[in-house]
Amino acid sequence: MSQLPDIDTYASLLPLDDDRLLEQNVPEQTIRRIHRIRGLYAYWIQFPTRSISEMVDYNQRMNGIKQSKAYEDVQLTMLLLGNIQQMTKDFARWRFNEMNRQHIDAAKRRGDYRAVASLEKNYIKANQLDKEDTPDLAYDQITPLQIIPTDDPTVLGLKKIPNLRGTIDKLIKKYTQETAHIYDEAEDIAYEDIIDDTDD
């Protein structure tokens, strides 16, 4: 898959109508992609459980584009507008917690403390409060590996060949001279077409 275009550029252009996009001399190709992203977002809101591959298939069918470009569009949509499936899960959690709280209040008013205990147990389980939080990984403190190109074989545990460059030059000169006469002695060879006279 090719590298995605500048996300910030698309984020700034996405809310603009076509007249504004044309005023800013936005290329036609970019405008078409913005239209596709808007269409994907509208489709995704309508069908939030669609998988990425289903979104890609939909994009290809509706816009007649190649699969790689359809994947780029879906990825851009997710980056620009958020993962709807994740937002749907967050909303479902919020809705569950809100309804659970209302049920607990109602159970308390009735004096049904057995139901309260059961509902609180469901709340703990649904929000995974009985599990330890995963520690935040300090990604910002990870130092990237510094790779320095070298032609020194000793870094691999190999012996260094003394005067390697000179040895290479000698070998090039030797074999160039040995093969030079082959090209000098080359000559054209006559040939004739073979006619296929066999019976079918």
N, C-alpha and C positions, 0 to 999 in steps of 0.2 A: 504494500500500500504506500502511495506517495505521501510525502510530508504534508500535514495539514496547513492551510493558509493561516495568516495572522488572525488569531481569535479576537483580539481587541478591535481590529478593523471591522469584522463582521458584527461585533457587539454594538459598535457605534452606528452601523448602517442599518441594522435590523428594524428599528422602529420607524425609519423614514419611508414616506410613500415614494412611488416611482418618479414623480415630478422632481422631488428633492434629490433623489438618487441621480437623475439625469443632469440636474443643475450642477451637481458635484462631479460630473464626468466619470461616474462609476462605470466600469466596463460592463457590457451586456452580459458577459459570462457570469460576473459576480452578481448582477441583478437576478439572473435566472436561478442561481444557487440560493439567494435570499428568499425567492419565491418558494423554492423546494423546502427550505428549512421551515418557513411559516406553515406550509402544507403538512409537513411531518409533525410539527408541534400540535396543530389542530387535530390531526388524526390520532396522535398519541394521547391527547386529552380525552378523546372519545373512547379509545380502547387502550387504557393504561396497562393492561396485562400483556400486551403484545410483546413478543421477544425481539431482540435486536435483529435476528435473521428475518423475522416476519416484517419488521419495519423496512429492512433493506429490500425485500421482495416487493413490498408495496411501492417503495420509491422507484424501483426499476420499472414496474408496470405502469405507474402513473406518468413517469417523466421520460421513459425510453432512454435511460442512461446505463452505462456499464456498471457492473457490480462494484468495482473498486470505488467509483465516484459515489455510488449509492451508500457504501459503507462510510465514506468520508462525510457525507451529508448527515447521516445518523449520528456519527461521533460528534460532529460540530453542534448538532441540535442538543445532544446531551450536555456538552460542555457549556453552551451558551444559555440554555434554559433549564438545566438541571435534570436529574434522572427522575422521571415521573414515577417509576415503580418505587423508588426509595421514598419519594414524597407521599405516595399512597400508603406505604407501610407506616410512615410517621403519623399520618392522619388517622389510620386505623388504631394505632396505639393510643393517640390522644383521645379518640372517641371511646375506646374501651375504658380508659381510665376515668373519663368523665361519667360514663354510664355506671361504672362500678362504684364511684363515689356517691352517686344518687341512690343506688341500691343500698349502700351501707347506711346512709342517712335514714332511708325509709325503714331499714331493719332495726336501727337504733330506736326510732320513734315507736315501733311496735314492741320493742323490748326483746327482739329475737336475736340474742347474742350468739347463738350457734350459727345463724346465717351471716352475722357480721364477721365471725372468725373465718368462715368459709370464703366469704368475699375478699377479706384481707389476704387470705392465703392465695387466692387467684391473682390478686393485684401483685403480690410479691413474685409469684411465678411468671406472670406475663411480662413484668418489667425486669426480670432476672436480678432482683435485689438480693437473692440468696447466693449469688455468685460474686466473686471478687472482680473488681474492675481490672481490665487488662491495662498494664502500665503503658503510658505514652512512650513511644519509641522516639528517642532524640535524633530524628533524621538530620536535623540541621547541624548536628555535631559530628556526623560521619564525614571523615576526610576521604575524598576520592583518591584512588590509587594513581600515583604519578608514574606514567609509563614513558621512559626515555629511550628512544631508538638508539641502537648501538650496533657496530659491526665487530665488536669484541667477543670472540667465541668463549672466552674464559668465564663469562657470566653463566654459561651453560655447563661449565665444568670441562670444556674441551681445551686441548692444548693450542696455544697461539702459534700459528705458522710464521716464522720469521720472514720478513720481506715478502709478505703475501701479495702485495700489489705488483711487485717486480716479477714474481712467479707467474701471476696471471698474464702480465704483458708478454712474457717469454712464450707461454703456451699459445696465446692468441697469435703471436707472430709465427711460431713454428707451424701450427696447423693451417694458418692462412696461406703460407708459402707452399705447404704440401698439397693443398686442395686447389691452388690457383691454376696449375697446369691442366686440371680436369676440365675447367671451363674453356681454356685455350684450345684443347684438343677436341672439344665437342663439335660434331658436324651433323648436318641434316641427313636424315635417313629417308630414302624414297619409300613410298608405300602405295598400295593400290587398294581400291575398294573391293570388298568381297560381296559378290552377288549371291543372294540366297536363292538357289534354283531347286530346293527340295520341294517335293509335292506336299500339299496340305494333307 
